[in-house]
Amino acid sequence: MDKTLLPILWVFLVLFFFFAPALVSAHVGVPTQLVPCGSTKAPADHPCQVCDLYTLAHNIIDLLLWGIATPLLVVALLAAGFFWLTSGGSEEKITKGRSILVSAVIGFVIAFGAWVIINTIMSTLAFKNPFDGSAWNNTGFCSQSPIK
């Protein structure tokens, strides 16, 4: 190896390990089980109740938003960036990349806007004040519902 390449490689490795991102558990988990009751994973003393419908709806919404919509947004942003970067000055490719970018962002805003509306409605149906400052998806439906 060249004598100048070794120190550069060493500095690069030290800086890489110094500035490497730390692993965190900051993601919203996609539910592994949509139906919260009546399966082999649920306890035997937990039959399906009315409050489990709310949990099922919540799990489906989480799956659609965090498991499908967010990865689709990332793919669309990558495609838009690819078209934009490889345009080579072609106005047609720049327009196509910009169109993909705008469509992806608008779709994502619509999806999460619908989430806000649906969560507010579901919080209200779960006998909770949706404007009390607590997390929208933490309603305590099963513990507060008069119907079990």
PyRosetta script that sets phi, psi and omega in degrees:
from pyrosetta import init, pose_from_sequence

init()
pose = pose_from_sequence("MDKTLLPILWVFLVLFFFFAPALVSAHVGVPTQLVPCGSTKAPADHPCQVCDLYTLAHNIIDLLLWGIATPLLVVALLAAGFFWLTSGGSEEKITKGRSILVSAVIGFVIAFGAWVIINTIMSTLAFKNPFDGSAWNNTGFCSQSPIK")
pose.set_psi(1, 149.0)
pose.set_omega(1, 178.7)
pose.set_phi(2, -69.0)
pose.set_psi(2, 144.9)
pose.set_omega(2, -176.9)
pose.set_phi(3, -68.1)
pose.set_psi(3, -25.8)
pose.set_omega(3, 178.4)
pose.set_phi(4, -84.1)
pose.set_psi(4, -23.0)
pose.set_omega(4, -179.1)
pose.set_phi(5, -75.0)
pose.set_psi(5, -34.8)
pose.set_omega(5, -178.2)
pose.set_phi(6, -63.4)
pose.set_psi(6, -47.7)
pose.set_omega(6, 177.5)
pose.set_phi(7, -64.2)
pose.set_psi(7, -35.8)
pose.set_omega(7, 178.6)
pose.set_phi(8, -65.0)
pose.set_psi(8, -43.0)
pose.set_omega(8, 178.0)
pose.set_phi(9, -63.4)
pose.set_psi(9, -41.8)
pose.set_omega(9, 179.6)
pose.set_phi(10, -62.8)
pose.set_psi(10, -45.4)
pose.set_omega(10, 178.6)
pose.set_phi(11, -63.3)
pose.set_psi(11, -41.7)
pose.set_omega(11, 178.4)
pose.set_phi(12, -60.6)
pose.set_psi(12, -45.7)
pose.set_omega(12, -179.7)
pose.set_phi(13, -64.3)
pose.set_psi(13, -42.0)
pose.set_omega(13, 179.1)
pose.set_phi(14, -63.7)
pose.set_psi(14, -45.7)
pose.set_omega(14, 179.0)
pose.set_phi(15, -65.6)
pose.set_psi(15, -36.5)
pose.set_omega(15, 179.0)
pose.set_phi(16, -62.5)
pose.set_psi(16, -47.1)
pose.set_omega(16, -178.9)
pose.set_phi(17, -72.4)
pose.set_psi(17, -26.7)
pose.set_omega(17, 179.0)
pose.set_phi(18, -74.7)
pose.set_psi(18, -39.7)
pose.set_omega(18, -176.9)
pose.set_phi(19, -102.3)
pose.set_psi(19, 7.6)
pose.set_omega(19, 179.4)
pose.set_phi(20, -65.3)
pose.set_psi(20, 140.2)
pose.set_omega(20, -179.5)
pose.set_phi(21, -67.7)
pose.set_psi(21, 139.9)
pose.set_omega(21, 178.1)
pose.set_phi(22, -79.9)
pose.set_psi(22, 148.9)
pose.set_omega(22, 176.9)
pose.set_phi(23, -73.6)
pose.set_psi(23, 131.5)
pose.set_omega(23, 178.6)
pose.set_phi(24, -133.2)
pose.set_psi(24, 160.0)
pose.set_omega(24, 175.9)
pose.set_phi(25, -107.7)
pose.set_psi(25, 66.3)
pose.set_omega(25, -175.3)
pose.set_phi(26, -106.0)
pose.set_psi(26, 7.5)
pose.set_omega(26, -178.5)
pose.set_phi(27, -89.9)
pose.set_psi(27, 155.1)
pose.set_omega(27, 174.6)
pose.set_phi(28, -83.5)
pose.set_psi(28, 124.7)
pose.set_omega(28, -176.0)
pose.set_phi(29, -72.1)
pose.set_psi(29, 134.0)
pose.set_omega(29, 172.0)
pose.set_phi(30, -80.0)
pose.set_psi(30, 130.1)
pose.set_omega(30, -176.2)
pose.set_phi(31, -61.4)
pose.set_psi(31, 135.3)
pose.set_omega(31, 178.6)
pose.set_phi(32, -84.8)
pose.set_psi(32, -20.5)
pose.set_omega(32, -179.9)
pose.set_phi(33, -133.5)
pose.set_psi(33, 114.0)
pose.set_omega(33, -177.7)
pose.set_phi(34, -71.4)
pose.set_psi(34, -45.3)
pose.set_omega(34, -178.5)
pose.set_phi(35, -87.7)
pose.set_psi(35, 119.1)
pose.set_omega(35, -173.6)
pose.set_phi(36, -81.2)
pose.set_psi(36, -2.3)
pose.set_omega(36, -175.4)
pose.set_phi(37, -144.5)
pose.set_psi(37, 170.6)
pose.set_omega(37, 172.7)
pose.set_phi(38, 67.3)
pose.set_psi(38, 27.2)
pose.set_omega(38, 178.0)
pose.set_phi(39, -129.6)
pose.set_psi(39, -179.5)
pose.set_omega(39, 180.0)
pose.set_phi(40, -72.1)
pose.set_psi(40, -22.4)
pose.set_omega(40, 179.7)
pose.set_phi(41, -82.0)
pose.set_psi(41, -25.3)
pose.set_omega(41, 179.6)
pose.set_phi(42, -79.0)
pose.set_psi(42, 149.5)
pose.set_omega(42, 177.3)
pose.set_phi(43, -61.7)
pose.set_psi(43, 151.3)
pose.set_omega(43, -177.4)
pose.set_phi(44, -64.6)
pose.set_psi(44, -27.7)
pose.set_omega(44, -179.3)
pose.set_phi(45, -89.0)
pose.set_psi(45, 16.3)
pose.set_omega(45, 179.9)
pose.set_phi(46, -118.1)
pose.set_psi(46, 76.9)
pose.set_omega(46, 176.5)
pose.set_phi(47, -73.6)
pose.set_psi(47, 163.4)
pose.set_omega(47, -179.6)
pose.set_phi(48, -66.6)
pose.set_psi(48, 135.4)
pose.set_omega(48, 177.9)
pose.set_phi(49, -128.4)
pose.set_psi(49, 176.4)
pose.set_omega(49, -179.5)
pose.set_phi(50, -62.7)
pose.set_psi(50, -37.4)
pose.set_omega(50, -177.7)
pose.set_phi(51, -67.1)
pose.set_psi(51, -20.3)
pose.set_omega(51, 177.7)
pose.set_phi(52, -71.2)
pose.set_psi(52, -22.5)
pose.set_omega(52, 174.3)
pose.set_phi(53, -64.0)
pose.set_psi(53, -39.4)
pose.set_omega(53, 177.5)
pose.set_phi(54, -63.7)
pose.set_psi(54, -44.1)
pose.set_omega(54, 178.8)
pose.set_phi(55, -64.5)
pose.set_psi(55, -38.9)
pose.set_omega(55, 176.8)
pose.set_phi(56, -61.7)
pose.set_psi(56, -46.7)
pose.set_omega(56, 178.7)
pose.set_phi(57, -61.5)
pose.set_psi(57, -41.0)
pose.set_omega(57, 178.6)
pose.set_phi(58, -63.6)
pose.set_psi(58, -42.2)
pose.set_omega(58, 178.9)
pose.set_phi(59, -65.1)
pose.set_psi(59, -38.6)
pose.set_omega(59, 178.9)
pose.set_phi(60, -66.3)
pose.set_psi(60, -42.6)
pose.set_omega(60, 178.5)
pose.set_phi(61, -63.2)
pose.set_psi(61, -43.5)
pose.set_omega(61, 177.5)
pose.set_phi(62, -61.1)
pose.set_psi(62, -41.5)
pose.set_omega(62, 178.7)
pose.set_phi(63, -62.9)
pose.set_psi(63, -45.3)
pose.set_omega(63, -178.4)
pose.set_phi(64, -65.7)
pose.set_psi(64, -41.2)
pose.set_omega(64, -176.6)
pose.set_phi(65, -80.4)
pose.set_psi(65, -48.8)
pose.set_omega(65, -174.3)
pose.set_phi(66, -89.7)
pose.set_psi(66, -28.9)
pose.set_omega(66, -177.6)
pose.set_phi(67, -92.0)
pose.set_psi(67, -22.8)
pose.set_omega(67, -176.8)
pose.set_phi(68, -120.7)
pose.set_psi(68, -53.5)
pose.set_omega(68, -174.0)
pose.set_phi(69, -65.9)
pose.set_psi(69, -42.5)
pose.set_omega(69, -178.2)
pose.set_phi(70, -67.3)
pose.set_psi(70, -46.2)
pose.set_omega(70, 174.7)
pose.set_phi(71, -62.9)
pose.set_psi(71, -34.7)
pose.set_omega(71, 176.2)
pose.set_phi(72, -65.0)
pose.set_psi(72, -36.9)
pose.set_omega(72, 176.1)
pose.set_phi(73, -62.4)
pose.set_psi(73, -43.7)
pose.set_omega(73, 179.8)
pose.set_phi(74, -62.0)
pose.set_psi(74, -43.9)
pose.set_omega(74, 179.0)
pose.set_phi(75, -63.4)
pose.set_psi(75, -42.8)
pose.set_omega(75, 179.5)
pose.set_phi(76, -65.3)
pose.set_psi(76, -39.9)
pose.set_omega(76, 177.5)
pose.set_phi(77, -65.4)
pose.set_psi(77, -38.9)
pose.set_omega(77, 176.4)
pose.set_phi(78, -65.0)
pose.set_psi(78, -41.5)
pose.set_omega(78, 178.5)
pose.set_phi(79, -64.8)
pose.set_psi(79, -42.8)
pose.set_omega(79, 178.5)
pose.set_phi(80, -62.7)
pose.set_psi(80, -43.8)
pose.set_omega(80, 177.5)
pose.set_phi(81, -63.8)
pose.set_psi(81, -38.0)
pose.set_omega(81, 178.2)
pose.set_phi(82, -63.1)
pose.set_psi(82, -47.0)
pose.set_omega(82, 178.8)
pose.set_phi(83, -62.6)
pose.set_psi(83, -39.2)
pose.set_omega(83, -177.7)
pose.set_phi(84, -69.3)
pose.set_psi(84, -43.2)
pose.set_omega(84, -177.6)
pose.set_phi(85, -72.9)
pose.set_psi(85, -31.6)
pose.set_omega(85, -178.7)
pose.set_phi(86, -96.2)
pose.set_psi(86, 14.8)
pose.set_omega(86, -177.7)
pose.set_phi(87, -68.4)
pose.set_psi(87, -32.2)
pose.set_omega(87, -179.5)
pose.set_phi(88, 60.9)
pose.set_psi(88, 30.8)
pose.set_omega(88, -179.9)
pose.set_phi(89, 88.6)
pose.set_psi(89, -2.3)
pose.set_omega(89, 179.6)
pose.set_phi(90, -72.5)
pose.set_psi(90, 117.6)
pose.set_omega(90, -178.5)
pose.set_phi(91, -63.7)
pose.set_psi(91, -29.9)
pose.set_omega(91, 179.8)
pose.set_phi(92, -65.9)
pose.set_psi(92, -44.1)
pose.set_omega(92, 179.9)
pose.set_phi(93, -71.7)
pose.set_psi(93, -35.6)
pose.set_omega(93, 177.1)
pose.set_phi(94, -63.6)
pose.set_psi(94, -42.9)
pose.set_omega(94, 178.2)
pose.set_phi(95, -63.9)
pose.set_psi(95, -39.9)
pose.set_omega(95, 178.6)
pose.set_phi(96, -65.0)
pose.set_psi(96, -44.2)
pose.set_omega(96, 177.7)
pose.set_phi(97, -62.7)
pose.set_psi(97, -42.8)
pose.set_omega(97, 178.8)
pose.set_phi(98, -64.7)
pose.set_psi(98, -39.3)
pose.set_omega(98, 179.1)
pose.set_phi(99, -63.9)
pose.set_psi(99, -43.2)
pose.set_omega(99, 177.5)
pose.set_phi(100, -63.0)
pose.set_psi(100, -43.4)
pose.set_omega(100, -179.4)
pose.set_phi(101, -61.9)
pose.set_psi(101, -48.8)
pose.set_omega(101, -178.6)
pose.set_phi(102, -64.8)
pose.set_psi(102, -42.6)
pose.set_omega(102, 179.8)
pose.set_phi(103, -63.3)
pose.set_psi(103, -40.8)
pose.set_omega(103, -179.8)
pose.set_phi(104, -65.2)
pose.set_psi(104, -44.3)
pose.set_omega(104, -178.9)
pose.set_phi(105, -67.7)
pose.set_psi(105, -41.8)
pose.set_omega(105, 178.4)
pose.set_phi(106, -63.1)
pose.set_psi(106, -43.6)
pose.set_omega(106, 177.9)
pose.set_phi(107, -61.7)
pose.set_psi(107, -39.8)
pose.set_omega(107, 179.4)
pose.set_phi(108, -67.1)
pose.set_psi(108, -41.3)
pose.set_omega(108, 178.3)
pose.set_phi(109, -64.8)
pose.set_psi(109, -40.3)
pose.set_omega(109, 177.4)
pose.set_phi(110, -63.6)
pose.set_psi(110, -43.6)
pose.set_omega(110, -179.0)
pose.set_phi(111, -62.2)
pose.set_psi(111, -45.4)
pose.set_omega(111, -178.4)
pose.set_phi(112, -78.0)
pose.set_psi(112, -25.1)
pose.set_omega(112, 171.2)
pose.set_phi(113, -65.2)
pose.set_psi(113, -41.2)
pose.set_omega(113, 175.6)
pose.set_phi(114, -64.1)
pose.set_psi(114, -35.5)
pose.set_omega(114, 178.0)
pose.set_phi(115, -62.7)
pose.set_psi(115, -41.5)
pose.set_omega(115, 178.8)
pose.set_phi(116, -62.2)
pose.set_psi(116, -45.0)
pose.set_omega(116, -179.5)
pose.set_phi(117, -64.8)
pose.set_psi(117, -47.1)
pose.set_omega(117, -178.7)
pose.set_phi(118, -64.6)
pose.set_psi(118, -41.7)
pose.set_omega(118, 179.9)
pose.set_phi(119, -66.9)
pose.set_psi(119, -35.2)
pose.set_omega(119, 176.8)
pose.set_phi(120, -66.1)
pose.set_psi(120, -42.9)
pose.set_omega(120, 178.1)
pose.set_phi(121, -64.5)
pose.set_psi(121, -44.7)
pose.set_omega(121, -178.7)
pose.set_phi(122, -67.1)
pose.set_psi(122, -35.3)
pose.set_omega(122, 176.7)
pose.set_phi(123, -65.7)
pose.set_psi(123, -39.5)
pose.set_omega(123, 178.7)
pose.set_phi(124, -66.7)
pose.set_psi(124, -40.9)
pose.set_omega(124, 177.9)
pose.set_phi(125, -68.3)
pose.set_psi(125, -21.5)
pose.set_omega(125, 179.5)
pose.set_phi(126, -89.6)
pose.set_psi(126, 19.6)
pose.set_omega(126, 175.9)
pose.set_phi(127, 59.8)
pose.set_psi(127, 44.1)
pose.set_omega(127, -179.8)
pose.set_phi(128, -132.1)
pose.set_psi(128, 144.6)
pose.set_omega(128, 174.1)
pose.set_phi(129, -74.0)
pose.set_psi(129, 114.0)
pose.set_omega(129, -175.8)
pose.set_phi(130, -72.0)
pose.set_psi(130, -8.3)
pose.set_omega(130, -176.2)
pose.set_phi(131, -112.9)
pose.set_psi(131, 25.7)
pose.set_omega(131, -177.5)
pose.set_phi(132, -88.7)
pose.set_psi(132, 1.9)
pose.set_omega(132, 175.4)
pose.set_phi(133, 92.7)
pose.set_psi(133, -6.4)
pose.set_omega(133, 178.6)
pose.set_phi(134, -84.9)
pose.set_psi(134, 171.6)
pose.set_omega(134, -178.7)
pose.set_phi(135, -61.8)
pose.set_psi(135, 140.6)
pose.set_omega(135, -176.9)
pose.set_phi(136, -64.6)
pose.set_psi(136, -38.3)
pose.set_omega(136, -174.5)
pose.set_phi(137, -89.9)
pose.set_psi(137, 7.1)
pose.set_omega(137, 178.7)
pose.set_phi(138, -111.1)
pose.set_psi(138, 76.4)
pose.set_omega(138, -173.6)
pose.set_phi(139, -95.7)
pose.set_psi(139, -21.1)
pose.set_omega(139, -175.5)
pose.set_phi(140, 65.2)
pose.set_psi(140, 37.6)
pose.set_omega(140, -174.1)
pose.set_phi(141, -56.7)
pose.set_psi(141, -47.2)
pose.set_omega(141, -175.6)
pose.set_phi(142, -66.2)
pose.set_psi(142, -33.7)
pose.set_omega(142, -177.7)
pose.set_phi(143, -82.1)
pose.set_psi(143, -23.6)
pose.set_omega(143, -176.1)
pose.set_phi(144, -102.9)
pose.set_psi(144, -15.5)
pose.set_omega(144, -174.1)
pose.set_phi(145, -71.8)
pose.set_psi(145, 134.9)
pose.set_omega(145, 175.1)
pose.set_phi(146, -75.9)
pose.set_psi(146, -15.5)
pose.set_omega(146, 179.3)
pose.set_phi(147, -103.2)
pose.set_psi(147, 118.8)
pose.set_omega(147, 179.1)
pose.set_phi(148, -122.3)
pose.dump_pdb("model.pdb")
